[in-house]
């Protein structure tokens, strides 16, 4: 659960909720909703967590263990962000609304194919998204 992992990072940082929210660049009230599990943080909050606390964004989203996994410096976040945007744009183009988690899973699937296979993996993903939109999956 994202809320539990956010609370763990905050506790490990030694900051109270207000201080933690301020370090991330969000109002305390907004952060409290995330930590309580009442709302989900925006995907770009992961960048703030990585920058401020060195936490792997994938761990924030998927866990599974309770100990924060630290961010790997050689990960190509720009490429992953580009893939997310391309998939989101295509989904919108065909009238499909994807949630944040769905979008990240789809982009991650293409990303993990590797840079050499990215073009063909993205085309296969578009076929899958089209099937989702048409109700064939």
Secondary structure as GFF3:
##gff-version 3
##sequence-region A 1 137
A	DSSP	alpha_helix	2	13	.	.	.	ID=ss1
A	DSSP	alpha_helix	17	24	.	.	.	ID=ss2
A	DSSP	alpha_helix	28	35	.	.	.	ID=ss3
A	DSSP	alpha_helix	45	53	.	.	.	ID=ss4
A	DSSP	alpha_helix	57	62	.	.	.	ID=ss5
A	DSSP	alpha_helix	77	93	.	.	.	ID=ss6
A	DSSP	alpha_helix	100	112	.	.	.	ID=ss7
A	DSSP	three_ten_helix	115	117	.	.	.	ID=ss8
A	DSSP	alpha_helix	118	134	.	.	.	ID=ss9
###
